[in-house]
Amino acid sequence: MGRIVRIIIWLAAALTAAAAVAQERKAELLWLGQAAFRLTTPGGKVIVIDPWLTTNPKTPAKWKNLDELGKVDLILVTHGHGDHVGDAPALAKKHNAKLWAPAGLNQTLLALGILPADLVPRMNKSGTIQPFGEGGVKITMTRAEHSSEFVWKDPSGKDHVHVGGEPAGFLIELENGLKIWHMGDTGLFGDMKLVGDYYKPDVVLIPIGGHFVLDPKDAAFAVNNWIRPKHAVPMHYGTNPMLKGTPEEFVRALGATSTKVHAIQPGDRLEF
């Protein structure tokens, strides 16, 4: 019995030490263009979000080689458009990593035989998962104001449009308590204030390109009046002529603000 007690005490101490290390480490966020990010958590988990890489004109050449991402533990996709689904199925199969996306999109990926059932679990807005176990990362699906069609090319090369589920964002709470909100593709909607008040994200990954998503003025309004994060990372701009918004316009529209803007380039990394 004494040996069992010692083992239990040792395991408890080891878990406490691991938690303390995770608290001290920082999260690394690598932007890969458009809405694609690789997030490495303080505990060493790698989450890839909206990985449109191999055909993305803004993704640096190095990262078009999917092997360069290293290990991938989890994939998040905000909606069914090609510039967000991108290489997600390929990465899911390559790493045997679950792809979490709006329920309707994952149902389509399963029905079309693109991914097997074990790699396309279903969830929906307000759902929260702890994919790496209790005490680890928490991910909550949030609302986004957009559309979400999934275009599939059949063996003859003909395009077919399928259900993509409702568009979404993801609120990711890391092991050290940091909260990152990947807003997905979205326009303004009043419940951004609810997310800001209730979840209190520290970092927002916010689209600014306009036309299909928030433009710099809209994004600045949301940040200043509804979300009030500590950090904002502009994304989803410059990949095509219609996404005209720029980080400089976003910063000007923000004016005097307590939010720090990180206007990085694809291939750049941030630590939080």
Secondary structure as UniProt FT lines:
FT   HELIX           2..24
FT   STRAND          28..31
FT   TURN            34..35
FT   STRAND          37..40
FT   TURN            42..43
FT   STRAND          46..49
FT   TURN            54..55
FT   TURN            57..58
FT   HELIX           61..64
FT   HELIX           66..69
FT   STRAND          74..76
FT   HELIX           82..85
FT   TURN            86..87
FT   HELIX           88..95
FT   STRAND          98..102
FT   HELIX           103..111
FT   TURN            112..113
FT   HELIX           117..119
FT   STRAND          122..123
FT   TURN            125..126
FT   STRAND          128..129
FT   TURN            131..132
FT   TURN            134..135
FT   STRAND          138..143
FT   STRAND          149..153
FT   TURN            155..156
FT   STRAND          159..163
FT   STRAND          168..173
FT   TURN            175..176
FT   STRAND          179..182
FT   TURN            190..191
FT   HELIX           192..199
FT   STRAND          203..207
FT   TURN            211..212
FT   HELIX           216..222
FT   HELIX           223..227
FT   STRAND          231..235
FT   TURN            241..242
FT   HELIX           247..254
FT   STRAND          260..261
FT   TURN            266..267
FT   STRAND          269..271
//
